[in-house]
Amino acid sequence: MSTSDSSNGSSNESSAPPFHLRFHFPTLHLNSVFGDDWFALKAEAFARFFGTPVFLIGQTLVVSIWIVLNAAGVTHFDIYPFILLNLAFSLQAAYAAPLILLAQTRQADRDKAHADADARHRESIAQANVAQQALVVAQTAHIELLLQQNTELTRLTQELSQRIETFTRELHGKLIPGEPHT
């Protein structure tokens, strides 16, 4: 039974977000513009695909083949002035523009949430730095006080040592009268 308890505890610990992301916790509940379901993720991926070199090169190849086949007379499904091709581009633009704008909005929301979390993190670091500096100032003042007390104790010890030496000479001179005082 302790084995299952320890395995459950370790899985909970490993699934917890890392501590360095603690400033992002308040924004985890926010839903994105597209949402977080399968369709939303695919819609954003599709919108992002529109700007890739693979899409642009692929579209250029398809359009080039379309024009060559129809202009050369190999096929006759879209003869010049290529009305069907124009319709396909219009349809693509009608869907691509909103998807791209929504993807940008979704990315802007993520960027804003991260920027806010980063600002809170920087503020936390600044507050910790101020507290650390105040602690260093207090410790420095305490060390200076201890050094002054140590200096005073050293001076008193030296003074007492000189008195003891003086009293020792006087006592030695009184107890042993024939010896010279040094």
N, C-alpha and C positions, 0 to 999 in steps of 0.2 A: 504494500500500500504506500509506503514511503517512496518507492520508485516512481509510481504514477504521480504522486504529489510533487516530487522534484522535477519530473519531466514537464508537468503542467506549469510549474513556476518558471522553468527555463524558457518555455515557449512564450509565456506572457512577457518575459523580459526581452526576448529577442524580437517580439512583434511591436514593442514600444518604440516610438520614434526617438531618434537620438537626442540627447540633451542640448546639443548646439542648435537644434531647430525649435527650442522652447518659445522663441518669439513669434514663430509661425503658428503656434497652437490656436490663438484666437481666430485665425482666418480659415481654419480647416473646415468649418461648417458651411462656408460659402459655396453655393453652386455656381458653376460656370455658365456662360451665356448659352452654350449648346446643351448643357446638362452633363451628367456623368454616365449616361447609359451607353449601350453599344452604338446606337445611331449617332449620338453626339460625338463620340470619339472618332467614328468613321468619317463623319461630315467634316470635322476639323482636319483629319489626316488628308482627306480629299482636297480641301481648300488649300492646305499647305503644299500639296503635290502640284498645284497649278503653277507655282513659281519655280519649280525645279528645272534644271537643264534637261533632264530625261523627258519631261512633259513637252518642253518647248521643241526639242529636237524631234521627238515622236510626232508631234502635231505638224511640224514643218514637213516631215517625210510623208505623212498621210495626205496633206494638202497638195504637195508636189505630185505625188502619184495620182491623186484624184484629177488634178488639172491635166496632167500628161495623158492619162487614159481617155479622158473625155475630149480633149482638144485634138488628139490624134485620131479620134473616131473609133477607138477600140471598143469603147462602151458608149451607150447613148442614154444613160439614165440621168445625166445632168449636163446638157450641152451648154455651150457658151451663151449667155453671160453667167453661168454657174449659179443659178437661183437656189438650188438645193444646198450648195456649199455655203451660200450667204445665209440661208435659213439655219444651217447647222451652227455657224458662227454666232448668229443672234441668240440661238437657244443656249449655246455654251456661255455666252456673255450674261444672259439672263440668270443663269444659275451660279456662274462663277463669281460675279461681283458680290452678291449678298453673302456667299459662303466665305469669300476672302475677307470681307468687312467683319463678319462675325468672328472669324478666326483671329483677326487683328484685335477686335474688342476683347475676346477671351484672353489673348496674350497680354493685352494692356491691363486687364483686371489682375492677372497673375503677377505682372511686373509691379503693379501698384501695391498688392499685398506683400510682395517680397521687399519692396522699398520701405514700406511702413515697418515691417518686421526688422529690417536692417537698421532703420532709424532708431527703433526702440533698443536694439542691441547696442548701437553706438552710444546711446544715452546711458544705458546700463554700464557700459565700459567707462564712460566719462565719470559717472557717479562713483564707481568703484575706484577709479584713479584719484578722485578728490579725497575719498575716504582714506586711501592708502597714503596720500601725501600728508593729510592731517595726522595720521598715525606716525609717520616718519618725523614730522615736526615735533610731536609730543615726545617721541622716544629720544630725539636729539636733545630736547630741553632736559629730559630726565638724565640723560648721559652727562650733559654739561653740569647739572647739579651734583651728580655723583662724583664727577672729576673735581669740582670745587670742594666738596666735602673730603675727598681723598687728599687733596692738596692741603687743606686745613689740618687734617689728621696727621699728615706727614710733617707739617710745620710744628704741631704740638708735640709729636713724638721726638722730633729733633730737639726742641726746647727742653722737654723733660729729660732727654738723654744728656744734654749739657748740664742741667741742674744736678742730675744723679752723679755725673762725673765730678762736678764741683764739690758736691757734698762728700763724695767718696774721697777726694783729695784732702778735704778739710778733716774728715774723720780719720783718715790715714795719718795725717800730720799730727793730730792730737793723740792718737794711740801709739804711734811710733815716732817719738820726738826727735831722734837723732838722724833720721833719713831726710835727704833734701826733697823738696816738693817739685814735682815735674809738671 
